[in-house]
Amino acid sequence: MKKSTTIFGMWLREELSRRGLSQRQLSERMGVSPMTVTRWIHGATIPRKDQIDWLFDYFDSHMEIVKNGGEEE
């Protein structure tokens, strides 16, 4: 498992928790399976670029937060 997938999964888990969203709710909004979201959170896979862009827009976040392990610059 690459560090980037682990950091992304931790970021996504935190965003869901912060907003009180379930993995199922996110999967329905994105049009992916709940298992896909689970794989992202556990670092087994990472979303495609278009899905990452959607997530950053949806959570009003940006790549630097994920790249820096959750720390804003």
C-alpha positions, 0 to 999 in steps of 0.5 A: 500500500502506497503512502499516498493511498493511505493519506487519501483514505485517512483524509476521506474518512475524516471528511465523511466523519466531519460531515456526518456522512456514511460511505453509502451516502457518498457512494450514492452521490458519486454513483459508485458502489459502497465497496469502492468507497470502502476500498478508497478509505482503506487505501486498497485503491485510489479514485480516478482523477475525475473522482478526486476532483469531484471529492475535493470540490464536494468537500471544498478541499484541495490537493495540498491538504492531502499531500501534506498529510492533512496539514494546511500550509 
